[in-house]
């Protein structure tokens, strides 16, 4: 049994259930390997979200004919007619029937672990006659998912490599006289060239003192100027896993406030690489690294980091009040920075695997304080 | 009251309910004007989808602090803490509490119209004590939404204009020796330059005999060749509405099968412009136009058209078994084509407003059989 299936089963047992019905895109991907297309939004030719059903090692997937794709860890896919060139199919009824067929096939019943904030009412109602009660699997599943399998670590390393290709391109694309949007187009093209296919890409791309001081925001038609600072946060999704990354750099010449911000963020990232290890709490990592920024007189309005996997933000968050203990094979994004609202901001972000004794970066792009 | 609010209220009454709770991204946008970001997938910092509550003219919106944005037709937004730099907030409880607060504020109760395939179980359970029963608003709301308001028609015209900017760029970007992905990057950049901001863009971009014969597919790293045919279907989303479009053209020189396919698709589109008018059924339009393709000995594996609005595919579909009658101020995509699997394919697609007496194209890009 794939270790991810084992972890779904463990979470199911942990919440006192025998079987599970999963409806969140990232849980479905985690359990079955099926990658839901997110970029287009929910398919108009599906009645509802793809549903993964799990009974121990036995997994099934329900999805429409408009969404077919590999689901390597599902024993069987129950596909209903969502798209037809002839008519509007009775897809709601077909969807619910497929869920019931899959539930019967796997023996879903009794106490069933679900995700109550994504499970559609129509699916819950249909299952009701088979189910004694629903219980929430999410906190248990989040903890199980935090420890990555060897295969997941390779998938995440690949995502980190794509993000790094984008960061390399960013140093070329971001130049005086170019809009943020045009630079972003070139960065995306470089990532897709590297992947050889379309890649979903989420990003912050900010230039100038005012924008970088705000820490987050999509690229706009602002023209990048000579002497501007840039924050470039690139989050590609590939094969169902996410790669996060951030670099900050100046165009041609460092603006006045940049050196102090950049030196502080660099010191914070150096400290991350020095201290990140199993046994520490998320809060302890946060406290040590955050103090580098605060002691230098700058602000840090964001979390310091987060888990990553089939979702970009996973348990644990690296924040002041998170008492979770770091464990080997967690994969964490650490994104220390330094911000001075109105004046500028710098953020550096790498992906790290927590190892038995410390950490190993999965990101390999260099932080570079000047664009090419 | 905005006509869209009236139409939500009418659909609510039609299904025997007094109030409505909407959970699908497109319904929330239609009712409140709030544009949910789709490109990144569901927000990790939201407990569940934004929820719109409607009691006659009175609308409220529930969403997380990570999703704040204008909701011009909502009297009030109930915002809960989904993101915090300090801790993982108890966002599920806050989400449900906000829904209940909004429900109390609007007097949601009795028979409540909902969307059962997107309404999360957690929200349904929370509302249960206020609700006598849930009824499905979707078929009634789909029919109401099919008739566009004057403001919607202008929004859709603007989307058609952005799609047209992309089609213009496609004729420049698609060239021998360029990959489909690189051409797509240039097309997207042109649309975003025109819009002055990031634009969600869904697309088919297919080159060569084999690919165009398959009718649909994302751009790949296939290198476009001299004498290739290209199908370029661009679907931008702007201000919560979608613009669809398709052009087909040859690179440098028409491949052998192209002329016959293109002439057939052109004849079919000419017929659309001639016959599309209120009073016809969708099936009748389909039959007349489809026969142009079939009589020429080609295939048409897709629907002939569809409504468009806050969703890309809306009621009515223009398909053989759809008996709905076309009405003034429906906005429809018509996408006749001709396909010969293995040999090639051509698709032409424009947006049309059904008028009192006929139709008016909202698309204005020219169909052009040769790239620049």
Interface residues (C-beta under 8 A of the other chain):
Chain A: X24 X25 X38 X39 X40 X41 X42 X44 X45 X47 X48 X84 X85 X86 X87 X88 X92 X95 X114 X116 X117 X118 X119 X120 X121 X122 X123 X124 X125 X134 X179 X181 X182 X184 X185 X186 X188 X189 X192 X193 X196 X197 X198 X200 X202 X218 X219 X220 X221 X300 X301 X302 X303 X311 X312 X313 X314 X315 X317 X319 X320 X321 X322
Chain B: X24 X25 X38 X39 X40 X41 X42 X44 X45 X47 X48 X84 X85 X86 X87 X88 X92 X95 X114 X116 X117 X118 X119 X120 X121 X122 X123 X124 X125 X134 X179 X181 X182 X184 X185 X186 X188 X189 X192 X193 X196 X197 X198 X200 X202 X218 X219 X220 X221 X300 X301 X302 X303 X311 X312 X313 X314 X315 X317 X319 X320 X321 X322
